[in-house]
Amino acid sequence: MDLTLALAGLGVGIVVGLTGMGGGALMTPILVLVFGVPPVAAVSSDLAASAVMKPFGGAVHARRGTVNWALVRWLCVGSVPAAFAGVLLLRLLGDDETVQQSIRIALGVALVLAAAGLVLKSWAARRRGGDTGPPEPITVKPLPTALLGAAGGLVVGLTSVGSGSLIIVALLALYPKLRANDLVGTDLVQAIPLVTSAALGHALFGDLQLDLAGAVLLGSIPGVLIGSRISSRAPAGLVRTALVIVLLASALKLFDLPTALVGAATAAAVLIAVAMKFVPRRRIEPEPEREPVSVP
């Protein structure tokens, strides 16, 4: 079981390193549905593994310069206390399944909208001829960014899902000019204190199993290093495509659709993405300037 868990952690770690998201949305369902781990233990163990795994991926992006540190600071101002508060709120609600399901559905809808936004952004980039050129400067909005971190932290504390997916959705809305590589790097780094705060809360009130978290970490640490190296160096278009696929897969899973259907939809999305690479780009050329007509 430990080797199988490590292999599952390797796959999830690659996805997290490549896209900055997918840890809670993928690993927690795998632990519960495949390995029969109790939900509380799965949530707390997944958060503990993420708290150790994500610094490795974040360090790769930090060295490559694909982290917006101003965004990280303001996100953490809101997310760290809210994550711990989410765990406390979960205890007060008594793990109400209705509340949990409502949050998951709302998050799933947000992921679908984010995927649609990324597709539109990719289409616009293709019409411009690609994503070449230096990144555009980003003006940080402190209060909205801190509120975004608080919302993400609260959801993570309640469900263990959203440290990557929810933050990425909102960052795309607040900062549409943020490159896909910088989006992944920033999200990975801001998630470190976020998941650590939530993991500490679950360790105090939940059922943390260190052997389970250790088995996941055995595969997820090398996985996140591999994924982070790819995403920090890869073209923005490739990272954006991976984000769209993981967003859709995570959304379908949050909607409680069968695993086979989620797998088929993900495979179809991969095939479409590969096929689109063979479609020639249509670049919009500026119209030539017309010479002024002389009047006799």
CORWOMO-V663768 format. One record per residue. N is the residue number from 1. RES is the residue in one letter. SS is DSSP state (~ for helix, > for strand, _ for the rest). PHI is phi in whole degrees, -180 to 180 (* if undefined). OMEGA is omega as a letter, one per 20 degrees, with the letter a starting at -180 (none if undefined). Layout:
n:N res:RES ss:SS phi:PHI omega:OMEGA
n:N res:RES ss:SS phi:PHI omega:OMEGA
This chain:
n:1 res:M ss:_ phi:* omega:a
n:2 res:D ss:~ phi:-64 omega:r
n:3 res:L ss:~ phi:-65 omega:r
n:4 res:T ss:~ phi:-64 omega:r
n:5 res:L ss:~ phi:-62 omega:r
n:6 res:A ss:~ phi:-64 omega:r
n:7 res:L ss:~ phi:-65 omega:r
n:8 res:A ss:~ phi:-63 omega:r
n:9 res:G ss:~ phi:-64 omega:r
n:10 res:L ss:~ phi:-62 omega:r
n:11 res:G ss:~ phi:-63 omega:r
n:12 res:V ss:~ phi:-67 omega:r
n:13 res:G ss:~ phi:-62 omega:r
n:14 res:I ss:~ phi:-63 omega:r
n:15 res:V ss:~ phi:-63 omega:a
n:16 res:V ss:~ phi:-64 omega:r
n:17 res:G ss:~ phi:-66 omega:a
n:18 res:L ss:~ phi:-77 omega:a
n:19 res:T ss:~ phi:-118 omega:a
n:20 res:G ss:_ phi:81 omega:a
n:21 res:M ss:_ phi:-144 omega:r
n:22 res:G ss:_ phi:105 omega:a
n:23 res:G ss:~ phi:-62 omega:a
n:24 res:G ss:~ phi:-69 omega:a
n:25 res:A ss:~ phi:-69 omega:a
n:26 res:L ss:~ phi:-108 omega:a
n:27 res:M ss:~ phi:-70 omega:a
n:28 res:T ss:~ phi:-62 omega:r
n:29 res:P ss:~ phi:-61 omega:r
n:30 res:I ss:~ phi:-63 omega:a
n:31 res:L ss:~ phi:-62 omega:a
n:32 res:V ss:~ phi:-77 omega:a
n:33 res:L ss:~ phi:-81 omega:a
n:34 res:V ss:~ phi:-92 omega:a
n:35 res:F ss:_ phi:-102 omega:r
n:36 res:G ss:_ phi:68 omega:r
n:37 res:V ss:_ phi:-78 omega:r
n:38 res:P ss:_ phi:-56 omega:a
n:39 res:P ss:~ phi:-54 omega:a
n:40 res:V ss:~ phi:-63 omega:r
n:41 res:A ss:~ phi:-67 omega:r
n:42 res:A ss:~ phi:-65 omega:a
n:43 res:V ss:~ phi:-62 omega:a
n:44 res:S ss:~ phi:-68 omega:a
n:45 res:S ss:~ phi:-69 omega:r
n:46 res:D ss:~ phi:-64 omega:r
n:47 res:L ss:~ phi:-64 omega:r
n:48 res:A ss:~ phi:-64 omega:r
n:49 res:A ss:~ phi:-65 omega:r
n:50 res:S ss:~ phi:-65 omega:a
n:51 res:A ss:~ phi:-63 omega:r
n:52 res:V ss:~ phi:-90 omega:a
n:53 res:M ss:~ phi:-74 omega:a
n:54 res:K ss:~ phi:-66 omega:r
n:55 res:P ss:~ phi:-59 omega:r
n:56 res:F ss:~ phi:-65 omega:r
n:57 res:G ss:~ phi:-68 omega:r
n:58 res:G ss:~ phi:-63 omega:r
n:59 res:A ss:~ phi:-65 omega:r
n:60 res:V ss:~ phi:-63 omega:r
n:61 res:H ss:~ phi:-67 omega:r
n:62 res:A ss:~ phi:-63 omega:r
n:63 res:R ss:~ phi:-67 omega:a
n:64 res:R ss:~ phi:-85 omega:r
n:65 res:G ss:_ phi:76 omega:a
n:66 res:T ss:_ phi:-106 omega:r
n:67 res:V ss:_ phi:-130 omega:r
n:68 res:N ss:_ phi:-93 omega:a
n:69 res:W ss:~ phi:-69 omega:r
n:70 res:A ss:~ phi:-64 omega:r
n:71 res:L ss:~ phi:-64 omega:r
n:72 res:V ss:~ phi:-58 omega:a
n:73 res:R ss:~ phi:-61 omega:a
n:74 res:W ss:~ phi:-72 omega:r
n:75 res:L ss:~ phi:-65 omega:a
n:76 res:C ss:~ phi:-69 omega:r
n:77 res:V ss:~ phi:-56 omega:r
n:78 res:G ss:~ phi:-92 omega:a
n:79 res:S ss:~ phi:-78 omega:a
n:80 res:V ss:~ phi:-65 omega:r
n:81 res:P ss:~ phi:-66 omega:a
n:82 res:A ss:~ phi:-69 omega:r
n:83 res:A ss:~ phi:-64 omega:r
n:84 res:F ss:~ phi:-66 omega:r
n:85 res:A ss:~ phi:-64 omega:r
n:86 res:G ss:~ phi:-63 omega:r
n:87 res:V ss:~ phi:-64 omega:r
n:88 res:L ss:~ phi:-63 omega:r
n:89 res:L ss:~ phi:-64 omega:r
n:90 res:L ss:~ phi:-61 omega:r
n:91 res:R ss:~ phi:-68 omega:r
n:92 res:L ss:~ phi:-68 omega:r
n:93 res:L ss:~ phi:-76 omega:r
n:94 res:G ss:_ phi:73 omega:r
n:95 res:D ss:_ phi:57 omega:a
n:96 res:D ss:_ phi:-63 omega:a
n:97 res:E ss:~ phi:-66 omega:r
n:98 res:T ss:~ phi:-64 omega:r
n:99 res:V ss:~ phi:-65 omega:r
n:100 res:Q ss:~ phi:-59 omega:a
n:101 res:Q ss:~ phi:-67 omega:r
n:102 res:S ss:~ phi:-62 omega:r
n:103 res:I ss:~ phi:-65 omega:a
n:104 res:R ss:~ phi:-63 omega:a
n:105 res:I ss:~ phi:-65 omega:r
n:106 res:A ss:~ phi:-61 omega:r
n:107 res:L ss:~ phi:-67 omega:r
n:108 res:G ss:~ phi:-61 omega:r
n:109 res:V ss:~ phi:-62 omega:r
n:110 res:A ss:~ phi:-63 omega:r
n:111 res:L ss:~ phi:-67 omega:r
n:112 res:V ss:~ phi:-63 omega:r
n:113 res:L ss:~ phi:-64 omega:r
n:114 res:A ss:~ phi:-65 omega:r
n:115 res:A ss:~ phi:-62 omega:r
n:116 res:A ss:~ phi:-62 omega:r
n:117 res:G ss:~ phi:-64 omega:r
n:118 res:L ss:~ phi:-68 omega:r
n:119 res:V ss:~ phi:-63 omega:r
n:120 res:L ss:~ phi:-63 omega:r
n:121 res:K ss:~ phi:-65 omega:r
n:122 res:S ss:~ phi:-65 omega:r
n:123 res:W ss:~ phi:-62 omega:r
n:124 res:A ss:~ phi:-66 omega:r
n:125 res:A ss:~ phi:-66 omega:r
n:126 res:R ss:~ phi:-64 omega:r
n:127 res:R ss:~ phi:-68 omega:r
n:128 res:R ss:~ phi:-82 omega:r
n:129 res:G ss:_ phi:102 omega:r
n:130 res:G ss:_ phi:125 omega:a
n:131 res:D ss:_ phi:-108 omega:a
n:132 res:T ss:_ phi:-74 omega:r
n:133 res:G ss:_ phi:105 omega:a
n:134 res:P ss:_ phi:-69 omega:r
n:135 res:P ss:_ phi:-67 omega:r
n:136 res:E ss:_ phi:-77 omega:a
n:137 res:P ss:_ phi:-65 omega:a
n:138 res:I ss:_ phi:-112 omega:r
n:139 res:T ss:_ phi:-96 omega:a
n:140 res:V ss:_ phi:-74 omega:r
n:141 res:K ss:_ phi:-106 omega:a
n:142 res:P ss:~ phi:-58 omega:a
n:143 res:L ss:~ phi:-64 omega:r
n:144 res:P ss:~ phi:-59 omega:a
n:145 res:T ss:~ phi:-68 omega:r
n:146 res:A ss:~ phi:-65 omega:r
n:147 res:L ss:~ phi:-65 omega:r
n:148 res:L ss:~ phi:-62 omega:r
n:149 res:G ss:~ phi:-62 omega:r
n:150 res:A ss:~ phi:-64 omega:r
n:151 res:A ss:~ phi:-64 omega:r
n:152 res:G ss:~ phi:-64 omega:r
n:153 res:G ss:~ phi:-64 omega:r
n:154 res:L ss:~ phi:-64 omega:r
n:155 res:V ss:~ phi:-66 omega:r
n:156 res:V ss:~ phi:-63 omega:r
n:157 res:G ss:~ phi:-63 omega:a
n:158 res:L ss:~ phi:-81 omega:a
n:159 res:T ss:~ phi:-125 omega:a
n:160 res:S ss:_ phi:71 omega:a
n:161 res:V ss:_ phi:-109 omega:r
n:162 res:G ss:_ phi:121 omega:a
n:163 res:S ss:_ phi:-60 omega:r
n:164 res:G ss:_ phi:-105 omega:a
n:165 res:S ss:~ phi:-65 omega:a
n:166 res:L ss:~ phi:-67 omega:a
n:167 res:I ss:~ phi:-64 omega:r
n:168 res:I ss:~ phi:-64 omega:r
n:169 res:V ss:~ phi:-58 omega:a
n:170 res:A ss:~ phi:-72 omega:r
n:171 res:L ss:~ phi:-62 omega:r
n:172 res:L ss:~ phi:-63 omega:r
n:173 res:A ss:~ phi:-73 omega:a
n:174 res:L ss:~ phi:-77 omega:a
n:175 res:Y ss:_ phi:-131 omega:a
n:176 res:P ss:_ phi:-65 omega:a
n:177 res:K ss:_ phi:-85 omega:a
n:178 res:L ss:_ phi:-70 omega:a
n:179 res:R ss:_ phi:-65 omega:a
n:180 res:A ss:~ phi:-60 omega:r
n:181 res:N ss:~ phi:-63 omega:r
n:182 res:D ss:~ phi:-68 omega:r
n:183 res:L ss:~ phi:-62 omega:a
n:184 res:V ss:~ phi:-66 omega:a
n:185 res:G ss:~ phi:-63 omega:r
n:186 res:T ss:~ phi:-62 omega:a
n:187 res:D ss:~ phi:-66 omega:r
n:188 res:L ss:~ phi:-62 omega:a
n:189 res:V ss:~ phi:-70 omega:a
n:190 res:Q ss:~ phi:-66 omega:a
n:191 res:A ss:~ phi:-74 omega:a
n:192 res:I ss:~ phi:-63 omega:r
n:193 res:P ss:~ phi:-68 omega:a
n:194 res:L ss:~ phi:-64 omega:a
n:195 res:V ss:~ phi:-71 omega:r
n:196 res:T ss:~ phi:-65 omega:r
n:197 res:S ss:~ phi:-63 omega:r
n:198 res:A ss:~ phi:-66 omega:r
n:199 res:A ss:~ phi:-65 omega:r
n:200 res:L ss:~ phi:-63 omega:r
n:201 res:G ss:~ phi:-62 omega:r
n:202 res:H ss:~ phi:-69 omega:r
n:203 res:A ss:~ phi:-66 omega:r
n:204 res:L ss:~ phi:-76 omega:a
n:205 res:F ss:~ phi:-114 omega:a
n:206 res:G ss:_ phi:-106 omega:a
n:207 res:D ss:_ phi:-129 omega:a
n:208 res:L ss:_ phi:-77 omega:r
n:209 res:Q ss:_ phi:-112 omega:a
n:210 res:L ss:~ phi:-66 omega:r
n:211 res:D ss:~ phi:-66 omega:r
n:212 res:L ss:~ phi:-67 omega:r
n:213 res:A ss:~ phi:-63 omega:r
n:214 res:G ss:~ phi:-64 omega:r
n:215 res:A ss:~ phi:-64 omega:r
n:216 res:V ss:~ phi:-65 omega:a
n:217 res:L ss:~ phi:-65 omega:a
n:218 res:L ss:~ phi:-57 omega:r
n:219 res:G ss:~ phi:-100 omega:a
n:220 res:S ss:~ phi:-74 omega:a
n:221 res:I ss:~ phi:-65 omega:r
n:222 res:P ss:~ phi:-64 omega:r
n:223 res:G ss:~ phi:-64 omega:a
n:224 res:V ss:~ phi:-69 omega:r
n:225 res:L ss:~ phi:-67 omega:r
n:226 res:I ss:~ phi:-64 omega:a
n:227 res:G ss:~ phi:-63 omega:a
n:228 res:S ss:~ phi:-68 omega:r
n:229 res:R ss:~ phi:-63 omega:r
n:230 res:I ss:~ phi:-67 omega:a
n:231 res:S ss:~ phi:-70 omega:a
n:232 res:S ss:~ phi:-75 omega:a
n:233 res:R ss:~ phi:-108 omega:a
n:234 res:A ss:_ phi:-72 omega:r
n:235 res:P ss:_ phi:-59 omega:a
n:236 res:A ss:~ phi:-59 omega:a
n:237 res:G ss:~ phi:-63 omega:r
n:238 res:L ss:~ phi:-67 omega:r
n:239 res:V ss:~ phi:-63 omega:a
n:240 res:R ss:~ phi:-64 omega:r
n:241 res:T ss:~ phi:-62 omega:r
n:242 res:A ss:~ phi:-63 omega:r
n:243 res:L ss:~ phi:-61 omega:a
n:244 res:V ss:~ phi:-60 omega:a
n:245 res:I ss:~ phi:-64 omega:a
n:246 res:V ss:~ phi:-70 omega:r
n:247 res:L ss:~ phi:-59 omega:a
n:248 res:L ss:~ phi:-65 omega:r
n:249 res:A ss:~ phi:-63 omega:r
n:250 res:S ss:~ phi:-65 omega:r
n:251 res:A ss:~ phi:-63 omega:r
n:252 res:L ss:~ phi:-62 omega:r
n:253 res:K ss:~ phi:-68 omega:r
n:254 res:L ss:~ phi:-66 omega:r
n:255 res:F ss:_ phi:-81 omega:r
n:256 res:D ss:_ phi:62 omega:r
n:257 res:L ss:_ phi:-77 omega:a
n:258 res:P ss:_ phi:-58 omega:a
n:259 res:T ss:~ phi:-60 omega:r
n:260 res:A ss:~ phi:-62 omega:r
n:261 res:L ss:~ phi:-67 omega:r
n:262 res:V ss:~ phi:-62 omega:r
n:263 res:G ss:~ phi:-63 omega:r
n:264 res:A ss:~ phi:-66 omega:r
n:265 res:A ss:~ phi:-64 omega:r
n:266 res:T ss:~ phi:-65 omega:r
n:267 res:A ss:~ phi:-62 omega:r
n:268 res:A ss:~ phi:-63 omega:r
n:269 res:A ss:~ phi:-64 omega:r
n:270 res:V ss:~ phi:-64 omega:r
n:271 res:L ss:~ phi:-63 omega:r
n:272 res:I ss:~ phi:-64 omega:r
n:273 res:A ss:~ phi:-62 omega:r
n:274 res:V ss:~ phi:-65 omega:a
n:275 res:A ss:~ phi:-63 omega:a
n:276 res:M ss:~ phi:-66 omega:r
n:277 res:K ss:_ phi:-66 omega:a
n:278 res:F ss:_ phi:-92 omega:r
n:279 res:V ss:_ phi:-82 omega:a
n:280 res:P ss:_ phi:-63 omega:r
n:281 res:R ss:_ phi:-72 omega:r
n:282 res:R ss:_ phi:-108 omega:a
n:283 res:R ss:_ phi:-95 omega:r
n:284 res:I ss:_ phi:-82 omega:r
n:285 res:E ss:_ phi:-91 omega:r
n:286 res:P ss:_ phi:-66 omega:r
n:287 res:E ss:_ phi:-69 omega:r
n:288 res:P ss:_ phi:-67 omega:a
n:289 res:E ss:_ phi:-71 omega:a
n:290 res:R ss:_ phi:-87 omega:r
n:291 res:E ss:_ phi:-74 omega:r
n:292 res:P ss:_ phi:-63 omega:r
n:293 res:V ss:_ phi:-86 omega:r
n:294 res:S ss:_ phi:-83 omega:r
n:295 res:V ss:_ phi:-95 omega:a
n:296 res:P ss:_ phi:-69 omega:none
